[in-house]
Amino acid sequence: MASAGIFSRLGAALLYALLITPRTLAASANQSCDTIDDGYRCSPEITHFWGQYAPWFAVESAVAVQPPDGCSVTFASVLSRHGGRDPTASKTMAYALLVAVIQQTATSFPDEYAFLRSYNYTLGADLLSDAGRQEMVNSGAHFYRRYSALVGRYVPFVRSSGQDRVVESANKWLSGFAQAAKNSTPAAIDVIIPEGSGMNNTLSHEICTNFEEGALDKVGDNAQAVWTTKFVPPIRTRVNSKLGTNLTSSDIINLMDLCPFNTIGSPGARVSDFCYLFSVDEWHQYDYYESLGKYYGYGNGNPLGPTQGVGYVNELLARLTETPVDDHTNSNRTLDSDPATFPLHRKVYADFSHDNDMTAIFAALGLYNSTKPLSNTTLEGTDETSGYSAAWTVPFAARMYVEKLSCG
């Protein structure tokens, strides 16, 4: 996806920001669901509609993804989300409780619900799954393949936000990069930026109290709550009728969450039985639910959403123009003023972050300025949202490539 306006001061240099997103593909039974160049390919009519819980998959681009004739890439940067993971600690407790409630209160387990009778909840909390690790290995290999001419001469400078799953994702990316380059020893992460309240970190938002704790913190939740009243009731009625339970609307959302998390958490990331409890149309509705949460929680739909990405954009501009960082938001001035921790003359960079931060950064870059405010009462497809979808923008292992080109 091209977004050159914000970088107009680069003059004759041509810049592309590429948001690498999904193309619908089918995978036969003897193929791996996840691939280096096309991402996750199994049951795309379901798996490509899981919002931020979708595994990364390549999407047809509206613009050419290869440099124009006569142009060469002179700078490449990737901003990546971590790979697929287990649920967060609070969510994994909620999911385990839901399973227990269903197993203790259901009066029947008919047809596609039969597996629930003996299902054993084994998901952990917060850490990468094996499938998530492989996603990042594949991502590193994909980056090397795309920029082999450039990275053969320049070593990537790598930063990671400090959460364990992000650090491990960066290391797995470096492993995939090294394997593709046929290097026996992967490089090390150059800078790990601690996370936490009060920490200036452009890869993890936590310092703006008006955003983190004020009324704007609920904008995304509120949009999702309205949409929940539109699409969940028929699902809730059907599930309760089938099982003989009294599940709430929140329970239904959690039950749907168990589909992507059990898929990502399974050997080979094969599609979970939970996924077949719901129709294709219902997965589209679920995907829209997750998109509303990101758009209004951290994107253009939240007045403070784009502000959370300004610091990273200013760092990106500094790298592109090889000038000191000019920022008064959440950048770490100590790190950014030191050439050892924020060099300005490298040609290849890799940063590792989270979905919420990437959503804010995309908003700060203006990548979705053409997207009209999303309706919270009517489902809108990507043709109506100018390509905006949480599954397209911030799936597990999401990545944005930024390139500077020399032409002529």
Stockholm file with secondary structure:
# STOCKHOLM 1.0

chainA/1-408         MASAGIFSRLGAALLYALLITPRTLAASANQSCDTIDDGYRCSPEITHFWGQYAPWFAVESAVAVQPPDGCSVTFASVLSRHGGRDPTASKTMAYALLVAVIQQTATSFPDEYAFLRSYNYTLGADLLSDAGRQEMVNSGAHFYRRYSALVGRYVPFVRSSGQDRVVESANKWLSGFAQAAKNSTPAAIDVIIPEGSGMNNTLSHEICTNFEEGALDKVGDNAQAVWTTKFVPPIRTRVNSKLGTNLTSSDIINLMDLCPFNTIGSPGARVSDFCYLFSVDEWHQYDYYESLGKYYGYGNGNPLGPTQGVGYVNELLARLTETPVDDHTNSNRTLDSDPATFPLHRKVYADFSHDNDMTAIFAALGLYNSTKPLSNTTLEGTDETSGYSAAWTVPFAARMYVEKLSCG
#=GR chainA/1-408 SS CCCCGGGGGGTTSEEEEEEECBCCCCCCTTSCSEETTTEECSSHHHHTCSGGGSBCBCBCCSSCSSCCTTEEEEEEEEEEECCCBCCCHHHHHHHHHHHHHHHHHCSCCCGGGGGGGTCCCCCCSSSBCHHHHHHHHHHHHHHHHHTHHHHTTSCCEEEEESSHHHHHHHHHHHHHHHHHTTCSSCCCCSEEECCSTTCCCTTSCCCCHHHHHSGGGGHHHHHHHHHHHHHHHHHHHHHHHHHTCCCCHHHHHHHHHHHHHHHHTSGGGCCCGGGGGSCHHHHHHHHHHHHHHHHHHHSTTSTTTGGGGHHHHHHHHHHHHTCCCCCSSSCCHHHHTCTTTSCSSCSEEEEEECHHHHHHHHHHHTTTTTSCCCCSSSCCCTTTTTTCCHHHHSSBTCEEEEEEEEEC
#=GC SS_cons         CCCCGGGGGGTTSEEEEEEECBCCCCCCTTSCSEETTTEECSSHHHHTCSGGGSBCBCBCCSSCSSCCTTEEEEEEEEEEECCCBCCCHHHHHHHHHHHHHHHHHCSCCCGGGGGGGTCCCCCCSSSBCHHHHHHHHHHHHHHHHHTHHHHTTSCCEEEEESSHHHHHHHHHHHHHHHHHTTCSSCCCCSEEECCSTTCCCTTSCCCCHHHHHSGGGGHHHHHHHHHHHHHHHHHHHHHHHHHTCCCCHHHHHHHHHHHHHHHHTSGGGCCCGGGGGSCHHHHHHHHHHHHHHHHHHHSTTSTTTGGGGHHHHHHHHHHHHTCCCCCSSSCCHHHHTCTTTSCSSCSEEEEEECHHHHHHHHHHHTTTTTSCCCCSSSCCCTTTTTTCCHHHHSSBTCEEEEEEEEEC
//
